[in-house]
Amino acid sequence: MLHRPAVRDLLRSQALDAPPARDFAAALRRDPLLAVVAEIKRRSPSKGELAPDLDAADTARAYEAGGAACISVLTDRPYFGGSIDDLYEARHAVEIPVLRKDFTVDEIQVYETRALGADAILLIAAALPDDAHLTDLHSLATEIGLAVLVETHDDAEIERALRAGARIVGVNARDLGTFDEDLAAGERLAKLIPADVTAIAESAIRSNGDAARMAESGFDAVLVGEMLVRSSDATSAVRGLAEITRVARS
């Protein structure tokens, strides 16, 4: 059995030897259109099973055909029913960048994410309450070629994300404790993100109207999962979102 230092060193070597990442940050710059990060999501803690039998590769191809800027893949199994196999299959099925969405709290997970071929990684500010730890993981991910989406839920977390060096900030409209959703909070928080930092609206987007509302408040992109995996035509659903015009933040 490999001990932790050996596992870390092995994954670090694999991460550094991985082919160059696709440019996740550049893919989100679609002015004046709203960028769509289309998510492969089998289940959710609040809604239960969504699409347990989806094929990750076919779903990714459908998203790409609809004009998705990037793909998000949930790899957490206990809460979301995901796996690293979903990530691998989606990444090899499309040409657009792929985000690994999981509860990343350790440097080993950062190395693993790059070694698996992901182009971007999620860091959740609420799961990383220590500022130094958040900054260290962000710096490490950047150093090995990953784009970093830092997820926030309130004013203080946006400030922490920016201090950590975040160039891509997500605002999750769902309260992680109660699962309550509030798009109005996203509208307010978007104004706290500098115009030169990419802003992504996450959660509670279940219609083109919801996405347009986020675009009008200044978000550069939306991350959408439930709406898409429940759609009978994911390609058309993505296309409708990708045709929305956004309003630039001042």
Secondary structure, 3 states (H helix, E strand, C coil): CCCHHHHHHHHHHHHHHCCCCCCHHHHCCCCCECEEEEEECCEECCCEECCCCCCHHHHHHHHHHCCCCEEEEECCCCCCCCCHHHHHHHHHHCCCCEEEECCCCCHHHHHHHHHCCCCEEEEEHHHCCCHHHHHHHHHHHHHCCCEEEEEECCHHHHHHHHHCCCCEEEEECECCCCCCECHHHHHHHHCCCCCCCEEEEECCCCCHHHHHHHHHCCCCEEEECHHHHCCCCHHHHHHHHHCCECCCCC
